[in-house]
Each structure stands twice: as structure tokens, then as C-alpha cells.
């Protein structure tokens, strides 16, 4: 039907044999010549100014740190067994000895 023909992309119409190569060339050129608001010079200028305004202290700057791998902490021993020879001891032992002295 006509609606299906209008909704079918030109390259698909060419594959089906509904368009000749010269018609495909014109359809393709027409699609590239249509106005696109995202490529408007005024909009480009605005986007360019916004991009230059972004810096290290930009409040709208996205925070990507949650996606970065975090350094895993190594397991630490908090309960160290005091040394028996009396020469070296852990900090808990030292505090007990100072409190007793």
C-alpha cells in the first residue's frame, strides 16, 4: 500500500526492487538535506558555551566515582596477642603497664 511505501526506508525499497539506483540517490540526498534542529548554528553555539563553562568546580559536573573500582581494604588484626618475652608488646599491653605503674 501507499502508507507502507512511504514508511519503508529507501534502501529497503531499493533492495526490494521498488526504486532504481538514481531514485535511491535522490532519496538519500533528500534525507541529508532536511533541517535538523540539533545542528542549528545557534544551538551549537549554546552547547559550545556550556561545554566551555564546565570546569573542575562546576556544580553540574557528573560524579563518576561510583563507577570506578574501589581499593579493597586488607583485613587487619585488631586483637594482637601480647608477646611473652616482655621486650616488645602491642599498644594495649603498653597502656596496661603504664596504668599499673
Secondary structure, DSSP 8 states (H G I E B T S, - for coil): -HHHHHHS-HHHHHHHTSS-HHHHHHHHHHHHHS--GGG-HHHHHHHHHHHHH--TT-TT----GGGS----------S----SSSSS--HHHHHHHHHH-
